Amino acid sequence: PLSAGQIDELLGGVMLDDGPAQALAVHRAGAKAIDVVMGEGRKRVVRRLLAAVDSGVVDLCRTAVGPILLGDLAEGASRKLDQPEVDLLNDAVRPPVG
């Protein structure tokens, strides 16, 4: 379990060997589980981020990629995106107009 101070550190950002990293959101998901929302996906960044605040990772489970929820997609599996999902991704990366 993470302390409130450790969660504050994750949200405030820490320096890793390849530059700063910061969680966009951290939510408790049980006694020993947390949900971490990241804005970037560098190599092993969640594990390294938690190590930087003196915590560890036993298991990771990706639940979404950007606005696309993975649902029950098996580990290592892939599937074709439907058009509404493609539109969601395009909207997520397209700069605002105006």
Secondary structure, DSSP 4 states (H G I P E B T S, - for coil): ---HHHHHHHHH-EEETTEEE-EEEEEE-SSS-EEEEES---TTHHHHHHHHTT---S-----EETTEE-TTPPTT---PPPHHHHHHHHHHHSPPP-
